[in-house]
């Protein structure tokens, strides 16, 4: 598939702000493949819960290899970071510890190992969780001890940065579209 027309449309749409649904409708006019169109529509219409992430992870299998490779890294990191954020919230605001944490997490891991996830989930205090996060592959990207921004703002900034980087790296995939819609 030729992505030149789509990339040109995205650059043109960045000049004048429009709604997400209008942007999706305009972009989907240039995507001939039904699975790719459905993937874009699903990304923008669903929420951010466990069902959303598991459905998106399964939908990756229906995409072509180039899109799978480009999107898997971003979506996997988003899932890992969302799980970290949810563990932090559960420990800090709700006092949930140990096995009770697992019921709230997305059952997909990308760069976090099973052992790292177990260590994070079984931390007794938020401070202990922060120490485990510092040992994780995402240590340089997110730091909940900074008080200038909320954890949600940090998560959104990290994900947006990943989308922008991937959009430059994979211009002939759906990633530039997802980066635009994520903004």
Secondary structure, DSSP 8 states (H G I E B T S, - for coil): ---HHHHHHHHHHTTS---HHHHHHHHHTT---HHHHHHHHHHHHS-SSHHHHHHHHHHGGGS-HHHHHHHHHHHHHHHHHHHHHHHHHHHHHS---GGGGGGGS-S--SSS-HHHHHHHHT-SSHHHHHHHHHTSTTTTT--TT-SSS-HHHHHHHHHHHHHHHHHHH-TTSSHHHHHHHH-
